[in-house]
Amino acid sequence: MHEREWPEEGELVVCTVADVKDFAAFVTLDEYDGRRGLIPISEIARGWIKYIRDYIREGQKVVCKVLGVDPGRGHIDLSLKDVNEHQRREKIHEWKNEQKAEKWIGFASESAGVDRKVIEESIYREYGLLYPALEDIVTTGGEAAERLGLDEPVREALITIANENVKVSKVTITGHLVLTSPRPDGVNVIRRALRSAQPKIEDVDIDLIYIGAPKYRIKVTAPDYKAAERAIEKAASAAVGVVERAGGSGKFVRKQKAG
């Protein structure tokens, strides 16, 4: 299912092959309520094709690129040859995630006692797809649900469902360190502070990026949101502590990013 009724030119779509003729293959678009599409033989594969069934068969799931859409005539022209293996794998992965997300949204709507369309429309406005919204809810500790403009019971249902089902391999959060030192050797003080902001923590990566004095970006990548939060707070506190003990000033400005 998709929030739009028709695909856009250049879009990759998951299709089921319905009928194969000598000159073309007819497919249904899984994400667009089974709308029909046509793959001409010239778009099946590169090079000369002797037998079209050597390349495509009924019942097969394929990923196609949309070449053109004519809603007035109900025509969708597709290409199979313009989709490489990497694109195919990525699109199938996305499609499978969306199928799972649709099921989970159904659970959330039942739990909150609201029409699932209310939830889906809110998510589509913000994200365009369902699964990235649920993933974002997990990686931000539930804060992403606030942006959806839904009532609290619905938000809580979404947060619960997302945390129970979505598995995120890594979470990335960021913030800014603002460090200043009035001492003549202030540069060395700042260096010590930045070194202290990179403690060794198992399964956690901490990167510091110079933005422009006195600001430094700190990025933490961890297995989950809570671990990332603990690590960034520890790193920032260590850096600010070094500067303040040396008579300077420091502060940590928190920002978020899902990754």
Helices and strands as residue ranges (DSSP letters): E 12-20, E 24-29, E 35-40, G 41-43, G 52-54, E 61-70, E 75-79, H 85-112, H 116-127, H 131-139, G 143-148, H 152-165, E 171-180, H 186-196, E 205-212, E 215-222, H 225-245, E 249-256
